[in-house]
Amino acid sequence: MPQSIKNKLFSGIAYTAIAKYSGIMISLIITSILARLISPDDFGIIAIATVIITFFNLFTDIGISPAIIQNKNLDKCDLSNIFTFTFWMGIALSFLFFFLAWPIAAYYDKTILKNICQLLCINIFFVSLNIVPNALFYKNREFKFIALRSLIIQLICGLIAILTAYLGAQLYALTINPILSVIFIFIVSIKRYPLQFKLFFNIKSINKIFHYSLYQFLFNIINFFSRNIDKLVIGKHLGMVALGYYEKSYRLMMLPLQNITHVITPVMHPILSEFQNDTTQLVQSYEKIIKILAFIGLPLSILLFFTSDEAILIIFGNQWIDSIPIFKILSLSIGIQIILSSSGSIFQASNDTKSLFICGVFSSILNIVGILLGIFHWKSLDAVAWCILVTFTINFFQCYVWMYKFTLNRPFKNFIKILISPFILTIIILIILIPLSYCINGLNILLTALSKFITTILICIAYLQISKEYDFICKLKAYIHSKHMHNKSN
């Protein structure tokens, strides 16, 4: 990886990481407070509304954002035309969602769901307006600004949500973040990137990104169903309370996934798109990222499996104890999901969104079949979680076999070699945490969580040093030497 590209990549990751990991703490604190003020049934209702509105938001984007990032030939006129297109798409979809609120509420037999859906129409409109200016932030690699914007808005919206919940807003408090956050983002974004609104848009500008965005859009659609059909069906057939428990487990599972991969993947596409005509550089750069993700994700899966009880009880409280078995199972998929979630950036950077779509079709069919079997055949949340683990594992290997063979034109064994060392580290952690968990069982949950966490960190550091995957001692000596030389020169 060229040094200039490496610096851009790690600079972007650093700024994004600061916001994301600060955001984790803010999110955990806000969620833990809201979980004690709002019932599982209300969380189940908002989960249904969120899934449906996310589906509508797919039609506002239709793959436009990554297409803007990838296309280096769009001028101001093109961007204004695309912005106008997203405006009218937002208007149309907001009105459609408003009127569909009645049948949605009737289907789930929850009258209040109508009011929630109609409130969230505001989210659909502003998500659409944010597409073009937000894509320009990433295209121009303004990762520091994006990080600060996200962190500040998250904090403000979280505090408002807590205040409204404390004052008795209950379910409506959960609509604060999805509504206010997109409004604040639009205000900040449009000030930074003013875009001209036109009453009509020129279709030629849309055609410039259509071929690329089409497969991206189709992938987004099928990926949505793959990720959300469980919530839609559980809410209807197993009840809102069951959905509340499942949603909390799934959201907690997604927290490390989103706050690790979403630090890296938003940076990957804008940076690696420079290698779209140089497959060798693209592969070398990506394989280094895969190895980092594997060293983070695989050990993290084991750690979260052994700290499932502590995580649920500390963050959400005793009323969410039924979520523990579900989270324990789902946590085992975190490692492969962390690696797998980076694959989309490579398909995008390679101009191969068609392969992204094909892999997405396979993944969606597999996941949907597994989820439906868990709900209708085994009829339990635990079974759904096991099915998700199995389908993600199969999808993981299918995706990378396809990528290495058809997109990158490299032997698949190269990918397997990358995973060997992280896998060995994961096995070592597993072997040590099993007896440790028995020895400290019954102690205070904060103490047991801290013990498992520190043990895992120490094992990782020792392994990386001994295996020379990362030489901490050498790096420390080099740092001390550079400081000494700097002081000496002064």
Secondary structure, 3 states (H helix, E strand, C coil): CCHHHHHHHHHHHHHHHHHHHHHHHHHHHHHHHHHHHCCHHHHHHHHHHHHHHHHHHHHHHCCHHHHHHHCCCCCHHHHHHHHHHHHHHHHHHHHHHHHHHHHHHHHHCCCHHHHHHHHCHHHHHHHHHHHHHHHHHHHCCCHHHHHHHHHHHHHHHHHHHHHHHHCCCHHHHHHHHHHHHHHHHHHHHHHHCCCCCCCCCCHHHHHHHHHHHHHHHHHHHHHHHHHHHHHHHHHHHCCHHHHHHHHHHHHHHHHHHHHHHHHHHHHHHHHHHHHCCCHHHHHHHHHHHHHHHHHHHHHHHHHHHHCHHHHHHHHCCHHHHHHHHHHHHHHCCHHHHHHHCCHHHHHHHCCCHHHHHHHHHHHHHHHHHHHHHHHHHCCCHHHHHHHHHHHHHHHHHHHHHHHHHHHCCCCHHHHHHHHHHHHHHHHHHHHHHHHHHHHCCCCCHHHHHHHHHHHHHHHHHHHHHHCCCCCHHHHHHHHHHHHHHHHHHC
